[in-house]
Amino acid sequence: MIYIIIILSVLLAVSVFLLIKERQKSTKIKSEWQKKLDEAENDIKVLSSSVENCKSQISKSERRVSELKGIVDSQKFRMIEMVKNLTVVQKTVFSGRGYIKSLFPDYFVLDVPFENAGGDFYKFASKGDYVLAACGNSGVSGVNGLIMGILNVVFLSEIIERVDLSTIPAGRILDMLRGKYAHLAESNNSYRHEDDFPVNFTVCIINQKEHTLSYAGAYGSMCLLRKSYPGTNRREVDVHEFRGDRMNFAVSFGRRKNYTSETIELEKDDKLYIKTDGFVNQRGGSSGNRFGDIYFRQMLMKHSSESMSEQMQSFKNEFDKWRGNDTRANDILIIGLALKVKAVMKPIPAEPTDLDPEIDE
């Protein structure tokens, strides 16, 4: 009996010992988990504080973004208004379509800026029996091009007001325009002679009484479409291209070389085309080459029997077909004029046969 009691006592003691150890272990585990829980709660408090700070920063950023958006919208509105105002000025200084039609009943002006505003410009003026038709490219597009275009037309208008078109050749007009730029440059202390004035000009003065045309170009070309056999029933046509001087205002500024004037005797049914380089410089087709001057002349002959308004639409279609999916990279300006000449005069001298080949730059 005693042994049984001793054994039971030992078992009870061992059980109590194990129970105590288990409680101690449980207490330790509980303490450790409580510690981790406290740390997690602290981390949550820190994260909550960080989240609140982030919310505060986001709120500040949103307010700043809203303020900047307001500034951008305001600037955009001002820019749009400025473009609208400049466009009004442009319409004021550029020749109106009604005025052009009074000078040339059959005509077109294909003017498509690359952006909402462009750097191509044109001007018509009439004094007695003389009509001036001019166009050009400012070398830049967008708002800057629009401003430059207006400036060029203002310069040209000032010159036209004080000259006698009956006694001045087209080249002299370009000399005087270049002088305007020279005056601006020389009055600017920061101007450097290597700075560029990438302005291209084409000027034509038509003597409607004597049926002659004075032409000059500063990197500006002119095309004259004419029946190859005037005075006969043969309907073939040919395009005579005049390239002018290969110097813009910047290149010629240092040289002071006068621009060359060419006098052409006009014939019945002659059609005149002046343009900037945006159309012929368009890349497209399967090869990605330029439209080019050769293709442009072929296009003129292809649609020579159409009225000027029909030609303009045909040129648009030719352009879109050539361009395909390529993005237009320039302003476009082509002016077509059907010249009303009663008398048949001498033909244009034959052009040289060694014309420069078309180069894909």
Backbone torsions as a table, in degrees:
resi	resn	phi	psi	omega
1	MET	NA	-40.3	-179.9
2	ILE	-63.4	-40.7	-179.0
3	TYR	-63.6	-36.8	-179.9
4	ILE	-65.6	-43.0	179.2
5	ILE	-61.9	-42.5	-179.2
6	ILE	-62.5	-43.9	-179.3
7	ILE	-63.0	-44.5	178.8
8	LEU	-62.9	-39.3	178.7
9	SER	-62.2	-42.2	179.5
10	VAL	-63.8	-44.1	178.9
11	LEU	-61.8	-41.2	178.8
12	LEU	-63.2	-41.6	-179.7
13	ALA	-64.5	-42.8	179.5
14	VAL	-63.8	-41.3	179.4
15	SER	-62.9	-43.9	178.7
16	VAL	-62.2	-41.4	-179.3
17	PHE	-63.0	-45.6	179.9
18	LEU	-65.1	-37.2	178.8
19	LEU	-64.6	-42.2	178.6
20	ILE	-62.5	-45.4	-180.0
21	LYS	-61.4	-40.6	-179.5
22	GLU	-65.1	-39.5	178.0
23	ARG	-65.6	-40.8	178.9
24	GLN	-62.5	-41.9	179.3
25	LYS	-64.3	-43.9	179.7
26	SER	-62.7	-42.0	178.5
27	THR	-62.0	-40.8	179.8
28	LYS	-64.2	-44.6	179.4
29	ILE	-63.1	-42.4	179.4
30	LYS	-62.1	-40.6	179.0
31	SER	-63.7	-42.3	180.0
32	GLU	-65.3	-44.0	178.6
33	TRP	-64.7	-36.9	177.5
34	GLN	-63.3	-39.9	178.7
35	LYS	-63.1	-45.1	179.3
36	LYS	-64.6	-38.4	178.3
37	LEU	-63.7	-42.1	177.1
38	ASP	-61.8	-42.0	179.1
39	GLU	-63.7	-41.9	179.0
40	ALA	-62.8	-40.5	177.7
41	GLU	-63.1	-38.9	176.8
42	ASN	-64.1	-42.3	178.5
43	ASP	-62.7	-40.0	178.7
44	ILE	-62.9	-40.3	178.1
45	LYS	-63.5	-41.8	178.8
46	VAL	-64.3	-45.1	179.3
47	LEU	-63.9	-39.5	177.8
48	SER	-61.3	-40.9	178.1
49	SER	-64.4	-40.8	178.5
50	SER	-64.8	-41.1	178.7
51	VAL	-61.5	-43.1	178.0
52	GLU	-62.1	-41.5	177.4
53	ASN	-63.1	-42.3	178.9
54	CYS	-62.3	-42.6	177.9
55	LYS	-60.0	-40.3	179.3
56	SER	-64.9	-43.3	178.6
57	GLN	-65.3	-41.0	178.3
58	ILE	-62.3	-41.5	178.9
59	SER	-62.3	-43.5	177.5
60	LYS	-63.5	-42.5	179.8
61	SER	-63.3	-42.0	178.6
62	GLU	-61.9	-40.2	177.6
63	ARG	-64.7	-40.0	-179.9
64	ARG	-67.3	-41.6	177.2
65	VAL	-61.4	-41.4	178.3
66	SER	-62.9	-41.3	177.5
67	GLU	-63.3	-44.5	179.9
68	LEU	-65.2	-39.3	177.5
69	LYS	-61.8	-39.4	176.7
70	GLY	-62.8	-40.7	178.4
71	ILE	-65.0	-45.1	179.9
72	VAL	-62.6	-44.8	178.7
73	ASP	-61.1	-39.2	179.0
74	SER	-65.9	-44.3	178.7
75	GLN	-65.0	-39.6	178.6
76	LYS	-62.6	-42.8	179.0
77	PHE	-62.8	-43.1	179.1
78	ARG	-64.3	-39.3	178.9
79	MET	-63.9	-43.9	178.9
80	ILE	-61.7	-43.2	178.7
81	GLU	-64.2	-38.7	179.3
82	MET	-64.2	-43.7	178.2
83	VAL	-62.1	-41.5	177.7
84	LYS	-60.8	-45.6	-179.5
85	ASN	-64.7	-41.6	178.4
86	LEU	-65.6	-35.1	177.9
87	THR	-65.5	-38.0	175.3
88	VAL	-62.8	-44.2	177.3
89	VAL	-61.4	-42.5	179.4
90	GLN	-58.6	-45.9	179.5
91	LYS	-64.0	-28.7	179.8
92	THR	-72.8	-43.1	-175.5
93	VAL	-87.9	-30.5	175.6
94	PHE	-74.4	154.3	-179.9
95	SER	-72.6	133.8	179.5
96	GLY	-74.0	156.1	-177.9
97	ARG	-64.8	-35.8	177.9
98	GLY	-63.2	-39.7	179.2
99	TYR	-66.1	-43.1	179.9
100	ILE	-62.5	-41.6	-179.2
101	LYS	-64.3	-31.0	177.2
102	SER	-68.1	-25.4	179.0
103	LEU	-90.3	-38.8	-177.9
104	PHE	-135.1	94.6	-176.8
105	PRO	-56.3	-33.2	179.1
106	ASP	-110.6	103.4	-175.0
107	TYR	-154.4	171.0	167.1
108	PHE	-151.6	152.5	172.5
109	VAL	-127.5	107.1	177.4
110	LEU	-95.7	98.7	-174.8
111	ASP	-122.1	105.1	-177.3
112	VAL	-128.3	98.7	177.9
113	PRO	-70.0	149.2	179.7
114	PHE	-64.7	-41.1	176.5
115	GLU	-109.5	-165.2	178.5
116	ASN	-64.9	-22.5	178.2
117	ALA	-134.4	149.7	-176.6
118	GLY	-134.6	171.9	-177.8
119	GLY	-100.6	0.9	176.1
120	ASP	-80.5	148.3	-176.6
121	PHE	-147.3	163.3	177.9
122	TYR	-153.4	160.4	-178.5
123	LYS	-154.4	137.3	173.2
124	PHE	-122.6	145.7	177.5
125	ALA	-151.9	149.0	-179.4
126	SER	-131.6	132.5	174.5
127	LYS	-136.9	105.3	-178.9
128	GLY	64.2	-124.9	-179.6
129	ASP	-87.5	5.7	-174.6
130	TYR	-112.2	134.9	178.4
131	VAL	-124.4	129.8	176.0
132	LEU	-103.8	131.9	173.7
133	ALA	-127.2	125.1	-176.6
134	ALA	-140.9	151.0	173.5
135	CYS	-150.9	165.9	-178.7
136	GLY	-169.3	179.3	-177.5
137	ASN	-132.9	127.3	-177.9
138	SER	-79.5	-11.1	-179.9
139	GLY	88.2	-8.0	177.8
140	VAL	-134.3	161.0	-179.5
141	SER	-117.8	-173.4	178.1
142	GLY	69.8	-154.9	-177.3
143	VAL	-64.4	-41.0	178.8
144	ASN	-60.2	-41.6	177.9
145	GLY	-65.1	-39.3	178.3
146	LEU	-60.7	-43.9	179.0
147	ILE	-64.4	-44.3	179.5
148	MET	-63.5	-38.8	178.4
149	GLY	-62.6	-43.6	177.3
150	ILE	-61.9	-42.8	179.7
151	LEU	-59.9	-44.0	-179.4
152	ASN	-64.1	-40.7	179.9
153	VAL	-68.5	-36.6	176.6
154	VAL	-63.9	-45.7	176.4
155	PHE	-55.9	-48.1	-177.3
156	LEU	-64.6	-39.7	179.9
157	SER	-64.0	-40.7	177.8
158	GLU	-60.8	-41.3	-179.6
159	ILE	-67.2	-44.1	-179.0
160	ILE	-60.4	-37.4	-178.3
161	GLU	-61.3	-32.0	-172.7
162	ARG	-111.1	12.0	177.5
163	VAL	-119.9	161.3	175.7
164	ASP	-102.0	109.6	-176.7
165	LEU	-62.7	-18.9	-179.4
166	SER	-77.4	-16.2	-175.6
167	THR	-119.7	-1.7	-175.0
168	ILE	-116.2	131.1	177.3
169	PRO	-79.8	164.4	-177.7
170	ALA	-62.4	-36.2	-179.6
171	GLY	-61.7	-34.1	179.4
172	ARG	-66.4	-33.2	175.6
173	ILE	-59.8	-44.2	179.1
174	LEU	-65.7	-38.5	177.0
175	ASP	-59.7	-42.4	-179.1
176	MET	-69.5	-36.9	176.0
177	LEU	-63.8	-42.7	177.8
178	ARG	-62.1	-36.4	177.4
179	GLY	-61.6	-34.1	176.1
180	LYS	-60.7	-45.3	178.6
181	TYR	-67.4	-38.0	178.8
182	ALA	-62.4	-39.3	178.7
183	HIS	-64.4	-42.7	177.9
184	LEU	-61.9	-43.7	-176.5
185	ALA	-67.6	-43.2	-176.0
186	GLU	-70.7	-21.8	178.1
187	SER	-87.9	-1.3	-179.6
188	ASN	-108.5	113.6	-176.3
189	ASN	-66.0	-23.9	-178.2
190	SER	-86.9	-1.5	-178.6
191	TYR	-70.9	137.6	174.5
192	ARG	-115.9	143.4	-175.7
193	HIS	-65.5	-20.9	177.1
194	GLU	-82.9	-6.1	175.8
195	ASP	-65.2	150.7	-171.0
196	ASP	-107.0	139.9	167.4
197	PHE	-114.2	87.6	-173.4
198	PRO	-79.1	50.2	-177.1
199	VAL	-96.7	126.0	175.9
200	ASN	-110.2	141.9	-174.0
201	PHE	-137.9	146.0	168.9
202	THR	-130.2	128.3	-179.0
203	VAL	-128.1	129.3	175.3
204	CYS	-126.9	132.6	174.9
205	ILE	-119.0	116.7	-174.9
206	ILE	-102.9	123.3	174.0
207	ASN	-91.9	102.7	-174.1
208	GLN	-75.1	-16.9	179.8
209	LYS	-83.7	-46.4	-177.8
210	GLU	-96.9	-1.5	175.8
211	HIS	59.0	51.2	175.8
212	THR	-127.1	161.5	-179.5
213	LEU	-135.2	130.2	174.1
214	SER	-104.1	125.4	-175.3
215	TYR	-125.9	143.6	171.8
216	ALA	-149.8	146.9	-179.2
217	GLY	-139.4	137.1	170.7
218	ALA	-107.3	89.1	-169.2
219	TYR	56.4	30.9	179.2
220	GLY	-124.3	126.7	-176.4
221	SER	-102.3	161.8	177.2
222	MET	-136.1	139.3	176.3
223	CYS	-116.9	134.2	177.6
224	LEU	-118.2	116.6	-179.7
225	LEU	-95.1	125.8	-172.6
226	ARG	-141.8	146.5	171.6
227	LYS	-62.8	133.8	-178.1
228	SER	-71.7	-21.6	-176.5
229	TYR	-130.2	71.4	-178.6
230	PRO	-62.4	145.1	178.3
231	GLY	83.9	2.2	178.2
232	THR	-123.0	175.9	178.1
233	ASN	-86.7	-2.0	-179.4
234	ARG	-73.6	136.6	-169.1
235	ARG	-104.1	5.9	-179.0
236	GLU	-60.8	146.3	177.9
237	VAL	-124.8	160.7	178.0
238	ASP	-140.8	155.0	179.1
239	VAL	-115.2	123.1	176.6
240	HIS	-103.2	121.8	-178.7
241	GLU	-105.4	134.2	177.2
242	PHE	-116.8	124.1	-171.8
243	ARG	-98.3	-14.3	179.5
244	GLY	69.6	-163.5	179.4
245	ASP	-85.2	135.6	-179.2
246	ARG	-86.0	59.6	177.0
247	MET	-152.9	127.5	174.2
248	ASN	-89.1	-172.6	-175.1
249	PHE	-64.8	-30.3	-178.1
250	ALA	-69.7	-48.0	-177.7
251	VAL	-65.1	-43.4	-175.4
252	SER	-78.4	-11.8	-176.8
253	PHE	-60.0	-44.1	-178.4
254	GLY	-76.4	-31.0	-176.6
255	ARG	-78.4	-34.0	-173.8
256	ARG	60.7	30.9	177.8
257	LYS	-83.0	132.6	-178.7
258	ASN	-70.3	149.1	176.8
259	TYR	-77.8	146.6	-176.6
260	THR	-85.6	136.1	175.4
261	SER	-105.7	137.9	175.5
262	GLU	-118.5	131.9	178.4
263	THR	-104.9	128.7	-175.9
264	ILE	-124.2	131.5	174.8
265	GLU	-86.3	127.3	-173.0
266	LEU	-88.7	156.7	178.3
267	GLU	-125.9	167.3	178.8
268	LYS	-61.7	138.5	177.5
269	ASP	71.2	13.1	173.5
270	ASP	-63.7	144.0	175.9
271	LYS	-126.4	133.8	-173.3
272	LEU	-111.2	138.1	178.9
273	TYR	-133.4	125.3	172.2
274	ILE	-124.6	149.0	-171.3
275	LYS	-158.1	167.3	167.4
276	THR	-99.9	-177.3	-169.7
277	ASP	-90.7	0.9	-174.9
278	GLY	-63.1	-39.2	-177.3
279	PHE	-67.5	-51.9	-175.2
280	VAL	-72.2	-20.1	179.9
281	ASN	-87.3	-3.4	179.2
282	GLN	-64.7	131.9	177.4
283	ARG	-95.6	144.3	-179.3
284	GLY	179.6	-155.9	-177.7
285	GLY	69.0	179.1	-178.8
286	SER	-68.4	-26.5	-177.5
287	SER	-92.6	-13.9	-177.7
288	GLY	75.2	17.1	179.9
289	ASN	-79.9	171.1	175.7
290	ARG	-67.6	153.6	172.8
291	PHE	-59.0	-49.0	169.7
292	GLY	84.9	157.1	-178.6
293	ASP	-71.6	-34.8	-179.2
294	ILE	-64.2	-48.3	178.9
295	TYR	-63.4	-35.0	178.6
296	PHE	-62.9	-44.6	179.3
297	ARG	-64.8	-39.3	176.8
298	GLN	-62.1	-37.4	178.6
299	MET	-65.0	-39.9	178.3
300	LEU	-60.7	-45.6	-179.3
301	MET	-67.1	-37.6	-178.6
302	LYS	-60.6	-37.0	-175.5
303	HIS	-110.2	21.6	-174.0
304	SER	-64.6	-27.5	-177.4
305	SER	-81.3	-8.5	-178.1
306	GLU	-82.4	158.7	172.8
307	SER	-69.1	166.6	-176.7
308	MET	-63.9	-40.0	178.9
309	SER	-65.3	-37.8	176.8
310	GLU	-67.2	-38.8	177.5
311	GLN	-61.1	-42.4	-179.3
312	MET	-58.5	-44.5	178.5
313	GLN	-66.4	-38.2	177.9
314	SER	-64.3	-39.8	179.2
315	PHE	-64.7	-39.8	176.9
316	LYS	-60.3	-44.7	-179.5
317	ASN	-64.7	-42.3	177.9
318	GLU	-61.2	-41.7	-178.4
319	PHE	-64.1	-48.3	-179.2
320	ASP	-63.7	-38.6	178.9
321	LYS	-64.5	-43.5	-180.0
322	TRP	-67.0	-43.7	-175.5
323	ARG	-63.6	-41.8	-177.0
324	GLY	62.5	-127.4	-179.0
325	ASN	-91.5	-1.0	179.9
326	ASP	-70.9	144.8	-179.8
327	THR	-82.5	132.5	176.0
328	ARG	-65.3	133.3	-171.6
329	ALA	-113.2	15.3	-174.7
330	ASN	-158.3	162.9	170.5
331	ASP	-71.2	152.8	-179.1
332	ILE	-124.3	130.8	174.9
333	LEU	-146.7	119.3	172.3
334	ILE	-132.1	132.5	177.6
335	ILE	-120.0	126.1	177.4
336	GLY	-116.8	133.0	-176.6
337	LEU	-131.4	125.1	172.1
338	ALA	-88.1	113.3	-175.7
339	LEU	-83.9	129.7	179.4
340	LYS	-94.5	97.9	-179.1
341	VAL	-119.7	125.8	-176.9
342	LYS	-81.4	-47.0	-175.8
343	ALA	-85.5	153.1	175.1
344	VAL	-98.9	117.1	-175.1
345	MET	-101.9	-168.2	179.8
346	LYS	-69.3	145.9	178.6
347	PRO	-72.0	162.5	176.1
348	ILE	-68.4	136.6	175.8
349	PRO	-56.1	147.1	-179.1
350	ALA	-59.0	139.4	179.2
351	GLU	-79.0	154.7	174.9
352	PRO	-60.8	146.8	-178.8
353	THR	-84.9	-14.5	-177.0
354	ASP	-95.7	55.5	177.6
355	LEU	-66.1	149.7	178.7
356	ASP	-60.7	132.9	177.5
357	PRO	-67.9	157.5	177.9
358	GLU	-69.2	129.0	-178.5
359	ILE	-115.7	128.4	176.4
360	ASP	-90.1	101.7	-176.9
361	GLU	-79.8	NA	NA
